[in-house]
Amino acid sequence: MNALKLVRLTAWGAITVITAALLYVLLSPRDAEQGTGVAAVGGPFRLATHDGRVISNEDLKGRPFALFFGFTHCPDICPTSMLEITNDMNALGAAGRDFRVYFVTVDPARDTAELLKDYLGSFDPRILGLIPKDEAELANIARAYRAIYRKVETPSGYTMDHTASIYLMDGKGQFFGTLDSLETPETRQAKLKRLLARG
């Protein structure tokens, strides 16, 4: 078994465990004492974009958006997810004109603004890279969104295990649900249509 195949098998196994853990975490209520039943996902952030701006959660209020945690050296999960969301956004047509997806790198040591720009240039232009300035900033946004990530050493360097779901947030900044690569395009697009209708 070659090293690349071993890395891919390890990554998929880790993603399965991470996804199961995420689903467990997402089902917990936002405020157990008040019993709101809303998943505790989302929160304040302020991150640099791959095109030199800064975006905060406050800037995003008023329209739905999606957030994905990934990295440019990801062998299959990230490019697959970005291709699928690109296809989903195109399928929405004019209804999805103002919808944005934010790709938060979990590997800011390697993912420079220039590298993210090149990488995301292969997908829909409404996908924007977000770059935490340091480990603390990455940890804060990952904690807010209940995302999991970790560095895994490999024979050729390292890779990153990370949450594979795309987080959907409504116009109030509240958690709406997730998109998953295991879902059919019809299921994902139906979720997006419901999200956009909710505003």
HUPE-V500504 format. One line per field, one symbol per residue. ss: DSSP state (~ for helix, > for strand, _ for the rest). phi: phi as a letter, one per 30 degrees, with the letter a starting at -180 (. if undefined). psi: psi as a letter, one per 30 degrees, with the letter a starting at -180 (. if undefined). A space follows every 10 residues. Layout:
ss=???
phi=???
psi=???
This chain:
ss=__~~~~~~~~ ~~~~~~~~~~ ~~~~~~__>_ ________>_ _____>>>>_ ___>>>~~~~ ____>>>>>> ______~~~~ ~~~~~~~~~~ ~~~~~~___> >>>>>_____ __~~~~~~~~ ______>>>> >___~~~~~~ ~~~~____>> >>>>__>>>> >>___>>>>_ ____>>>>>_ ____~~~~~~ ~~~~~~~~_
phi=.ddddddddd dddddddddd dddddddddd bdddidicdd bjldabbdcd cjcbbcdddc djbdabbbca addddbdddd dddddddddd ddiddcecdb bccddcbddc ddeddddddd ddbeddccdc bddadddddd ddddchdcaa dbdbeckabb dadcdcdcbd dcicdclbcb ddddeddddd ddddddddi
psi=kleeeeeeee eeeeeeeeee eeeeeffkle jeefhfgkki klakljlklf ggakklfeff kfklllkkja lfgkeeeeee eeeeeeeeee ffbffgegkk kkjjkghfee ileeeeeeef ffakfgkkkk jkfleeeeee eeeeghkklk kjklfgcllk klkflkkkka fggkkealkk fflleeeeee eeeeeeee.
